[in-house]
Amino acid sequence: MLFNSQPFAVFFALVFGGAWLLARFARARILFLLGASYVFYGWWSWRLLGLILFSTVLDYTVGRAMGAARGRVRRRALLAVSLVGNLGVLAFFKYWNFFAAELVDALALFGASVGPLTLELVLPVGISFYTFQTLSYTIDVYRGELEPERDVTRFALFVAFFPQLVAGPIVRARAFLPQLRRPPVLRAAEFESGLWLIFVGLIKKVVIADGLGRMLVDPFWGDPASYGGVASLVAIWGYAFQIYGDFSGYSDIAIGTGRLLGFDLGVNFRAPYRSSSPRELWTRWHVSLSTWLRDYLYIPLGGNRGGAWRTARNLMITMLLGGLWHGASWMFVAWGAFHGALLVIGRVVRLPPEPGPLALWLRRLVMFHLICLGWVLFRSPETEDARAVLASLGLARGDAAIPLHVGLLLLLAVATHLPSRAFKLRLRAGFAALPGALQGAAYAVALGLVLNADSARTPFIYFQF
């Protein structure tokens, strides 16, 4: 069930009404939202519900056992059970075929002939997201930073809450579970901001991301040699704004729908292409994942303690595994290595901390193109594809040209991204000041156009991760 589809619009309308009718009955409301979340996920395949139930039962049980455990050794053993169970399932479904194929190829180099080891596996939607989410719970309980949740239904809703289940944000238990213990309240300001986020997210996804993908990015990656250098550069820019619009659009809709149901799911994007350094990028792009990697991988590895060499090692390990998290492909590993190298170089090259306006925008421009170079690796299925894309930048001219309407769409993407947060808040406040009838009409027209567009059947890019 896609956010940008008519079934979801009907589904959410029913869930919204039911959740607020049950607002005074905490237990019934939790059970209702939990059932709705299972329906939402089971829409793809009811068989996949078994994996969510496995993670839920495993980590609920581990959490309770940790709370009763005496001694660090037993708590560490329980944490190992959670890590092995969750990461084992993730590795099997997401990485088995990748590493099995690599093993067969490696053995062939030594003359050993082994039959195919790959299996016909379907990657469960959202498995990387809810695995990391539930792991954060057991790690926090192990560290003594969070009390074990005693109510299994509250914990199950934390794991399966449908707005952010498939592609995040990755919400921490310490932020979500307390919200289930408070009576829900929907204030006018939260209702308005939730609707606005859904509206903006749908525009980002259906108009900008799907438009750029269909008319520019997919044709270019299919035949980069037919594009000249300038057109190739514009197409690479197009992918940068396609993936931003697609993923941040999903996050906006998830956060907005959560807000309409009375939940705060945090922030996942902060205009990442305004970044002026590699370090700043990861405070703006996919914030819930970058902070997860920081808190549960980079810092436990030693963080920036122990000198420059160990810091560089820890950054590279973190980003390599962050790249592999996205999928079973050496291109994702290369993307992670590229950004790890940028972070290391960024720590070595010390730039003035407070540049003037011109220097700041120059840094942003350079950083944006470094990000785009990374996106070439991320978008390309194989090394040869990335080479062909980069080679096309050196062509004097090509047969393909960028249509005017595609160029205008790209300019729209830039215009919606680069303004400051203060400007965006003023824009939203101006819209909120319009008469309610005008706001409602604008939302209705936009929703009708979005849900009836051809791209309403296009999955979000991050569903594959």
Helices and strands as residue ranges (DSSP letters): H 6-21, H 26-42, G 46-48, H 49-68, H 72-109, H 127-143, H 152-160, G 162-164, H 173-180, H 188-202, I 203-209, H 210-212, I 213-217, H 218-222, G 224-226, H 229-260, G 272-274, H 278-281, H 287-293, I 294-298, H 299-301, H 308-325, H 330-348, H 357-379, H 383-392, H 404-417, H 421-432, H 436-451, G 454-457, G 461-464
